[in-house]
């Protein structure tokens, strides 16, 4: 299964989500991330990098923009917010059936957005990182239950 995480610039939330899932993924689960407003080759945020490295997780250090090829590659596209989902589906309506917010996919009730730590302190990033770890645990459970 191929999972594609999407956020704004691919420097905070989606790289952290990618690293967390990659660290937990078994054989047959592939993960990438990108940003709807991302620019190829920008370094991920220092605070995101610090948390990922402190957890000893493999990660992608440079940002990527969303590509049609990656959207076609993905079996499941998980955005960090409803706004990301809307922007993505406006440009690529053909991926609607496999596109959800991460929270919508694993925890359909309540707020559907993952908090944006951009510009915040290491503590702010830690809060988002912890939220993503919890959501990805739920994702792994859901994928296992669905037989994926």
C-alpha positions as CSV (number, residue, x, y, z in Angstrom):
1,X,0.0,0.0,0.0
2,X,1.2,3.5,-0.9
3,X,0.3,6.4,1.4
4,X,0.8,10.1,0.6
5,X,0.7,12.7,3.3
6,X,-0.1,16.3,2.3
7,X,0.2,19.6,4.1
8,X,0.9,23.2,3.1
9,X,4.7,23.5,2.5
10,X,5.9,19.9,3.3
11,X,8.2,21.3,6.0
12,X,6.3,20.5,9.3
13,X,3.3,18.2,9.5
14,X,3.5,15.9,6.5
15,X,7.3,15.2,6.9
16,X,6.7,14.3,10.6
17,X,3.7,12.1,9.6
18,X,5.8,10.5,6.9
19,X,8.7,9.8,9.3
20,X,6.4,8.4,12.0
21,X,4.6,6.1,9.6
22,X,7.8,5.0,7.9
23,X,9.3,4.1,11.4
24,X,6.3,1.9,12.1
25,X,5.6,0.5,8.6
26,X,6.2,-3.1,7.7
27,X,7.0,-4.6,4.4
28,X,4.5,-3.6,1.7
29,X,3.7,-0.1,3.1
30,X,5.3,2.8,1.3
31,X,5.0,6.4,2.4
32,X,5.7,9.8,0.8
33,X,4.8,13.4,1.7
34,X,4.4,16.7,-0.2
35,X,2.8,20.1,0.1
36,X,0.0,21.7,-1.8
37,X,2.1,24.9,-1.8
38,X,5.4,23.1,-1.4
39,X,8.6,23.9,-3.3
40,X,11.0,21.1,-4.1
41,X,14.2,21.1,-2.1
42,X,13.5,23.3,0.9
43,X,14.8,22.0,4.2
44,X,12.1,20.8,6.6
45,X,11.7,22.9,9.7
46,X,14.4,22.7,12.3
47,X,12.0,21.8,15.0
48,X,10.4,19.0,12.9
49,X,13.9,17.7,12.2
50,X,14.9,17.8,15.8
51,X,11.9,15.8,16.9
52,X,12.2,13.2,14.1
53,X,16.0,12.8,14.8
54,X,15.4,12.5,18.6
55,X,13.0,9.7,17.9
56,X,15.6,8.0,15.6
57,X,13.2,7.9,12.6
58,X,14.2,7.7,9.0
59,X,13.0,10.9,7.2
60,X,13.0,12.9,4.0
61,X,15.0,16.1,4.8
62,X,13.8,18.2,1.8
63,X,10.3,19.4,0.9
64,X,8.4,18.3,-2.2
65,X,5.5,19.8,-4.1
66,X,2.5,17.6,-4.9
67,X,2.8,15.9,-8.2
68,X,0.3,14.1,-10.5
69,X,2.6,11.1,-10.6
70,X,2.7,10.8,-6.8
71,X,-1.1,11.2,-6.6
72,X,-1.4,8.3,-9.1
73,X,1.1,6.2,-7.1
74,X,-0.8,6.7,-3.9
75,X,-3.5,4.2,-2.8
76,X,-4.4,6.5,0.0
77,X,-3.9,10.3,0.2
78,X,-4.1,11.8,3.7
79,X,-4.2,15.6,4.2
80,X,-3.5,17.5,7.4
81,X,-6.6,19.8,7.0
82,X,-9.9,20.1,5.2
83,X,-8.4,23.1,3.4
84,X,-5.5,21.0,2.0
85,X,-8.1,18.4,0.9
86,X,-10.2,21.1,-0.8
87,X,-7.2,22.6,-2.6
88,X,-6.0,19.2,-3.7
89,X,-9.4,18.1,-5.0
90,X,-9.9,21.4,-6.8
91,X,-6.8,20.7,-8.9
92,X,-7.0,16.9,-9.0
93,X,-10.7,15.9,-8.7
94,X,-9.9,12.4,-10.0
95,X,-8.3,11.5,-6.6
96,X,-11.4,12.2,-4.5
97,X,-12.3,8.6,-3.8
98,X,-8.9,8.0,-2.1
99,X,-8.4,11.4,-0.4
100,X,-9.3,12.1,3.2
101,X,-7.9,14.2,6.0
102,X,-5.9,12.0,8.4
103,X,-8.4,12.6,11.2
104,X,-11.4,12.0,8.9
105,X,-9.9,8.7,7.9
106,X,-9.0,7.4,11.4
107,X,-11.3,9.4,13.8
108,X,-14.2,10.7,11.8
109,X,-15.9,12.7,14.6
110,X,-14.9,16.2,15.6
111,X,-12.3,18.6,14.3
112,X,-10.7,17.3,11.1
113,X,-7.5,19.4,11.1
114,X,-4.1,18.6,12.6
115,X,-2.7,21.6,14.4
116,X,-0.2,23.6,12.4
117,X,3.0,24.2,14.4
118,X,4.6,26.4,11.8
119,X,6.6,29.2,13.4
120,X,6.0,27.8,16.9
121,X,8.4,26.7,19.6
122,X,9.8,23.2,20.0
123,X,7.0,22.5,22.5
124,X,4.4,23.5,19.9
125,X,6.0,21.1,17.4
126,X,6.1,18.4,20.1
127,X,2.3,18.8,20.6
128,X,1.7,18.3,16.9
129,X,4.2,15.4,16.7
130,X,2.5,13.6,19.6
131,X,-0.9,14.2,17.9
132,X,0.5,12.7,14.7
133,X,1.9,9.7,16.6
134,X,-1.5,9.0,18.1
135,X,-3.3,9.4,14.7
136,X,-0.8,7.1,13.0
137,X,-1.3,4.5,15.6
138,X,-5.0,4.6,14.8
139,X,-4.1,4.5,11.1
140,X,-2.0,1.4,11.5
141,X,-4.8,-0.3,13.5
142,X,-7.3,0.7,10.7
143,X,-5.1,-0.6,7.9
144,X,-4.5,-3.9,9.8
145,X,-8.3,-4.3,10.4
146,X,-9.0,-3.5,6.8
147,X,-6.5,-6.2,5.8
148,X,-4.2,-3.8,4.0
